[in-house]
Amino acid sequence: MESSSNFVSMRGIHQIFGGGKSRYYALENVDLDIAQGEFVSIIGHSGCGKSTLLNILAGLTSPTLGSVSVNGREVTQPGLDRAVVFQSHSLLPWMTVVDNVRIGIDSVHPEWTVARRHEEAMRFVEMVHLGAHAKKKPGELSGGMKQRVGIARAFAVDPAVLLMDEPFGALDALTRGSMQDELMTIWENSRKTVMMITHDVDEAIFLSDRIVLMSNGPRAGIAEMVSVTIPRPRNREELIESSEYIELRKRLMHYLIETGHGLKAAA
């Protein structure tokens, strides 16, 4: 098994799509280690390969070159040790909230009785404060509630790594802040290893232990690793008054503005 410092290990990742004149070099020589229990966010402009990197770790895409492992096991395909929460909630519309959460539990624990699987699903539904809505179907839920179901479903399979691709990107600012608080509480109680893609600098600072800054594509890579040493638990109101937060936010914004100018120059 891998040590806790490289629980997730991505080595020499190259990703090339297409061939001939249409060949596109999405990622070039990416190395990334994530410690067990660490929360890492990835930031960069559109087209920098963030989602491609996440899909490779999820086992949804195979890298052209390089290796990926989780807890010492090579990643070659999707697995229950990695759960993904997308911006789109991906709930089954004909199933209730509790049944959508139970899907993963059915896969992980087929030997359990139906009653026990239902009870376990309800535990995670309650965890995201949706117990009163357990029998509703997705069409009866708000966008934020649907994302809560998606998060409950991901945690219910007890994954080693939680992968999140812009999970709150489609939500309004107020709901987004509420969901960030919810995720922070759940993460602090579980200490799952998390890799999250976001365009939101404040979200990344509030949630993360480290922030990965991606260079622009093509041939995107890791430009810089930024540690977030602000003590936990973090209070949003106190955070925005923190000098460390202000300097960190300024540093990240400067990076995005500068690389944004590069995109315009290349266009």
HELIX and SHEET records of a PDB file:
HELIX    1   1 SER A    4  ASN A    6  5                                   3    
HELIX    2   2 GLY A   20  SER A   22  5                                   3    
HELIX    3   3 LYS A   50  ALA A   58  1                                   9    
HELIX    4   4 VAL A   97  VAL A  108  1                                  12    
HELIX    5   5 VAL A  114  MET A  127  1                                  14    
HELIX    6   6 GLY A  131  HIS A  133  5                                   3    
HELIX    7   7 PRO A  138  GLU A  140  5                                   3    
HELIX    8   8 GLY A  143  ALA A  156  1                                  14    
HELIX    9   9 ALA A  173  SER A  190  1                                  18    
HELIX   10  10 VAL A  201  LEU A  207  1                                   7    
HELIX   11  11 ARG A  236  LEU A  239  1                                   4    
HELIX   12  12 SER A  243  ALA A  266  1                                  24    
SHEET    1   A 4 TYR A  24  ILE A  34  0                                        
SHEET    2   A 4 VAL A   8  PHE A  17 -1                                        
SHEET    3   A 4 LEU A  65  VAL A  70 -1                                        
SHEET    4   A 4 ARG A  73  GLU A  74 -1                                        
SHEET    1   B 6 ARG A  82  PHE A  86  0                                        
SHEET    2   B 6 VAL A 161  ASP A 165  1                                        
SHEET    3   B 6 THR A 193  ILE A 197  1                                        
SHEET    4   B 6 PHE A  39  ILE A  43  1                                        
SHEET    5   B 6 ARG A 210  MET A 214  1                                        
SHEET    6   B 6 ILE A 222  SER A 227 -1                                        
END                                                                             
